């Protein structure tokens, strides 16, 4: 199945099968982005992934000017194909979207379970790109001009373990990952969007969380531009010792997969054409 990484699995720890989806979003085209999600979900299911993490705002792209018009409700009918895919593939899907809760707008991550259950994580720390992120200085507005910080923070119920979710700037606070570990999470699922100059810094931050808190860490990012900005790609998975198990380089779509077993981790990067 690809590269093998040796690490013993504690008798107290259940094996995990983790995957990151790297997408190339179409600006504001939920239907096209949904089709890409379903394609990647099928690939992950065929590889036996227990959970598949998509990037920040993956269903719309990082298009803040469109977020209010495209915002999802908690039980949005547009999620039905993804709920069906989760059931068919026996895979938990962590999917990014703008979400409206009453009068409040949030950056959300829907947790879609094979049994039909749906939960919602809302981004806690809003961010902004510096003008240097774009060569022409044209960048999206600060997220706080569109969204409010949220406080919904469910753990993901994997087979015998739990995982915590983070959305992009959430990972900039070390206490976020620390709190995940204190709550009993053994995996940290980061739904991201960052530019090429940020890749190494963000990767090193997540690797440090893996080592410090004994967390397997999943990073899911874009493999193409969004919101007028280039994407770094680099969707990755690290072991709980901080070892890089697999990375998908930009550009393009694909799935990064890591499966834990008695002999350690097996990892595979699957590149897809078409976008």
FIKOL-904741 format. One record per residue (C-alpha): x, y, z; residue in one letter; residue number from 0. Coordinates in steps of 0.2 Angstrom, whole numbers, plus 5000, padded with zeros to 4 digits. Last residue first. Layout:
# FIKOL-904741
u, v, w, aa, i
X, Y, Z, a, NUM
...
//
This chain:
# FIKOL-904741
u, v, w, aa, i
4955, 5097, 4942, x, 274
4952, 5080, 4932, x, 273
4967, 5070, 4939, x, 272
4969, 5062, 4955, x, 271
4984, 5059, 4966, x, 270
4984, 5046, 4980, x, 269
4997, 5047, 4993, x, 268
4999, 5031, 5004, x, 267
5004, 5027, 5021, x, 266
5006, 5011, 5032, x, 265
5008, 5014, 5050, x, 264
5015, 5002, 5063, x, 263
5017, 4983, 5063, x, 262
5001, 4981, 5074, x, 261
4991, 4992, 5063, x, 260
4989, 5011, 5059, x, 259
4983, 5016, 5042, x, 258
4988, 5033, 5034, x, 257
4980, 5041, 5019, x, 256
4983, 5056, 5009, x, 255
4969, 5059, 4996, x, 254
4970, 5068, 4980, x, 253
4967, 5084, 4970, x, 252
4979, 5095, 4961, x, 251
4994, 5107, 4964, x, 250
5002, 5105, 4976, x, 249
5011, 5091, 4985, x, 248
5002, 5077, 4995, x, 247
5011, 5072, 5010, x, 246
5013, 5055, 5020, x, 245
5019, 5048, 5036, x, 244
5028, 5063, 5043, x, 243
5035, 5058, 5060, x, 242
5029, 5068, 5075, x, 241
5028, 5054, 5087, x, 240
5009, 5053, 5086, x, 239
5011, 5050, 5068, x, 238
5010, 5064, 5055, x, 237
4997, 5066, 5041, x, 236
4999, 5078, 5026, x, 235
4990, 5089, 5014, x, 234
5004, 5099, 5006, x, 233
4993, 5110, 4995, x, 232
5000, 5128, 4997, x, 231
4986, 5137, 4989, x, 230
4987, 5153, 4979, x, 229
4976, 5167, 4983, x, 228
4961, 5176, 4974, x, 227
4949, 5168, 4986, x, 226
4954, 5151, 4981, x, 225
4969, 5143, 4972, x, 224
4972, 5125, 4969, x, 223
4977, 5110, 4980, x, 222
4968, 5115, 4995, x, 221
4972, 5109, 5012, x, 220
4969, 5094, 5024, x, 219
4981, 5092, 5038, x, 218
4979, 5076, 5049, x, 217
4988, 5074, 5066, x, 216
4991, 5058, 5076, x, 215
4992, 5065, 5093, x, 214
5005, 5061, 5106, x, 213
5003, 5078, 5114, x, 212
5020, 5086, 5112, x, 211
5025, 5076, 5097, x, 210
5009, 5078, 5087, x, 209
5008, 5096, 5092, x, 208
5025, 5099, 5086, x, 207
5021, 5092, 5069, x, 206
5006, 5104, 5068, x, 205
5017, 5119, 5071, x, 204
5030, 5112, 5059, x, 203
5017, 5110, 5045, x, 202
5011, 5128, 5048, x, 201
5028, 5135, 5047, x, 200
5033, 5125, 5032, x, 199
5017, 5129, 5022, x, 198
5015, 5147, 5026, x, 197
5025, 5154, 5010, x, 196
5014, 5143, 4999, x, 195
4997, 5150, 5005, x, 194
4985, 5143, 5018, x, 193
4969, 5134, 5019, x, 192
4965, 5121, 5033, x, 191
4954, 5108, 5041, x, 190
4965, 5101, 5055, x, 189
4960, 5084, 5062, x, 188
4969, 5080, 5078, x, 187
4970, 5062, 5084, x, 186
4972, 5053, 5101, x, 185
4958, 5064, 5109, x, 184
4956, 5062, 5127, x, 183
4949, 5079, 5132, x, 182
4966, 5083, 5139, x, 181
4973, 5080, 5121, x, 180
4961, 5091, 5113, x, 179
4964, 5105, 5126, x, 178
4983, 5104, 5122, x, 177
4978, 5106, 5103, x, 176
4968, 5121, 5106, x, 175
4981, 5128, 5120, x, 174
4994, 5130, 5106, x, 173
4984, 5143, 5098, x, 172
4988, 5145, 5080, x, 171
4979, 5128, 5076, x, 170
4962, 5138, 5078, x, 169
4968, 5148, 5063, x, 168
4964, 5134, 5051, x, 167
4949, 5124, 5057, x, 166
4952, 5112, 5071, x, 165
4943, 5095, 5075, x, 164
4947, 5083, 5089, x, 163
4948, 5064, 5087, x, 162
4941, 5050, 5098, x, 161
4946, 5031, 5099, x, 160
4939, 5014, 5097, x, 159
4929, 5016, 5082, x, 158
4930, 5035, 5079, x, 157
4919, 5047, 5088, x, 156
4924, 5064, 5083, x, 155
4924, 5076, 5097, x, 154
4912, 5090, 5097, x, 153
4917, 5108, 5098, x, 152
4903, 5121, 5096, x, 151
4910, 5137, 5102, x, 150
4910, 5149, 5087, x, 149
4919, 5165, 5082, x, 148
4909, 5177, 5071, x, 147
4909, 5178, 5053, x, 146
4909, 5191, 5038, x, 145
4920, 5205, 5044, x, 144
4928, 5194, 5057, x, 143
4936, 5184, 5042, x, 142
4947, 5198, 5038, x, 141
4944, 5204, 5020, x, 140
4951, 5193, 5006, x, 139
4967, 5198, 4998, x, 138
4973, 5210, 4984, x, 137
4991, 5214, 4987, x, 136
4996, 5211, 4969, x, 135
5008, 5197, 4974, x, 134
4996, 5190, 4986, x, 133
5000, 5184, 5004, x, 132
5010, 5199, 5007, x, 131
4994, 5209, 5010, x, 130
4992, 5198, 5026, x, 129
4978, 5185, 5027, x, 128
4966, 5186, 5041, x, 127
4960, 5174, 5055, x, 126
4945, 5170, 5066, x, 125
4948, 5159, 5081, x, 124
4934, 5147, 5087, x, 123
4929, 5139, 5070, x, 122
4912, 5130, 5073, x, 121
4911, 5111, 5074, x, 120
4894, 5103, 5069, x, 119
4887, 5086, 5071, x, 118
4877, 5074, 5060, x, 117
4871, 5057, 5063, x, 116
4866, 5046, 5049, x, 115
4874, 5030, 5054, x, 114
4889, 5032, 5043, x, 113
4893, 5049, 5052, x, 112
4894, 5067, 5044, x, 111
4904, 5079, 5055, x, 110
4901, 5096, 5047, x, 109
4915, 5109, 5049, x, 108
4910, 5127, 5051, x, 107
4915, 5145, 5048, x, 106
4901, 5154, 5057, x, 105
4887, 5166, 5053, x, 104
4876, 5172, 5067, x, 103
4857, 5177, 5065, x, 102
4851, 5160, 5069, x, 101
4865, 5148, 5066, x, 100
4871, 5151, 5048, x, 99
4886, 5140, 5042, x, 98
4900, 5143, 5029, x, 97
4906, 5126, 5024, x, 96
4920, 5113, 5028, x, 95
4917, 5094, 5028, x, 94
4923, 5081, 5040, x, 93
4917, 5065, 5033, x, 92
4916, 5049, 5044, x, 91
4917, 5034, 5032, x, 90
4907, 5018, 5031, x, 89
4908, 5021, 5012, x, 88
4889, 5019, 5009, x, 87
4884, 5028, 5025, x, 86
4897, 5042, 5023, x, 85
4892, 5044, 5004, x, 84
4873, 5045, 5009, x, 83
4877, 5059, 5021, x, 82
4887, 5067, 5008, x, 81
4873, 5067, 4995, x, 80
4861, 5074, 5009, x, 79
4872, 5089, 5013, x, 78
4863, 5100, 5001, x, 77
4847, 5097, 5011, x, 76
4854, 5107, 5025, x, 75
4851, 5101, 5042, x, 74
4863, 5113, 5051, x, 73
4860, 5127, 5039, x, 72
4872, 5131, 5025, x, 71
4878, 5148, 5020, x, 70
4879, 5151, 5001, x, 69
4872, 5169, 5001, x, 68
4882, 5174, 5016, x, 67
4898, 5166, 5011, x, 66
4899, 5174, 4994, x, 65
4911, 5188, 4998, x, 64
4921, 5176, 5009, x, 63
4926, 5165, 4995, x, 62
4937, 5152, 5002, x, 61
4930, 5138, 4992, x, 60
4911, 5134, 4993, x, 59
4910, 5116, 4999, x, 58
4928, 5116, 5006, x, 57
4926, 5130, 5018, x, 56
4942, 5124, 5027, x, 55
4949, 5109, 5019, x, 54
4942, 5091, 5019, x, 53
4945, 5077, 5032, x, 52
4941, 5059, 5029, x, 51
4938, 5047, 5043, x, 50
4938, 5028, 5044, x, 49
4948, 5026, 5028, x, 48
4947, 5009, 5020, x, 47
4956, 5012, 5004, x, 46
4940, 5010, 4994, x, 45
4932, 5022, 5006, x, 44
4945, 5036, 5003, x, 43
4943, 5034, 4984, x, 42
4924, 5036, 4986, x, 41
4925, 5051, 4997, x, 40
4937, 5059, 4985, x, 39
4924, 5058, 4971, x, 38
4910, 5063, 4983, x, 37
4919, 5078, 4988, x, 36
4923, 5083, 4970, x, 35
4904, 5081, 4965, x, 34
4901, 5093, 4980, x, 33
4913, 5106, 4974, x, 32
4904, 5106, 4957, x, 31
4887, 5108, 4965, x, 30
4893, 5121, 4978, x, 29
4900, 5132, 4964, x, 28
4905, 5147, 4974, x, 27
4923, 5148, 4966, x, 26
4927, 5130, 4961, x, 25
4938, 5122, 4974, x, 24
4954, 5111, 4970, x, 23
4953, 5098, 4984, x, 22
4965, 5089, 4995, x, 21
4956, 5076, 5006, x, 20
4965, 5070, 5021, x, 19
4964, 5052, 5028, x, 18
4965, 5043, 5044, x, 17
4963, 5024, 5047, x, 16
4966, 5021, 5066, x, 15
4971, 5006, 5077, x, 14
4964, 5005, 5094, x, 13
4975, 5010, 5108, x, 12
4976, 5001, 5125, x, 11
4986, 4987, 5118, x, 10
4998, 5001, 5112, x, 9
5002, 5000, 5094, x, 8
5021, 4999, 5090, x, 7
5029, 5010, 5077, x, 6
5036, 5006, 5061, x, 5
5032, 5017, 5046, x, 4
5028, 5008, 5030, x, 3
5027, 5017, 5013, x, 2
5015, 5011, 5000, x, 1
5000, 5000, 5000, x, 0
//
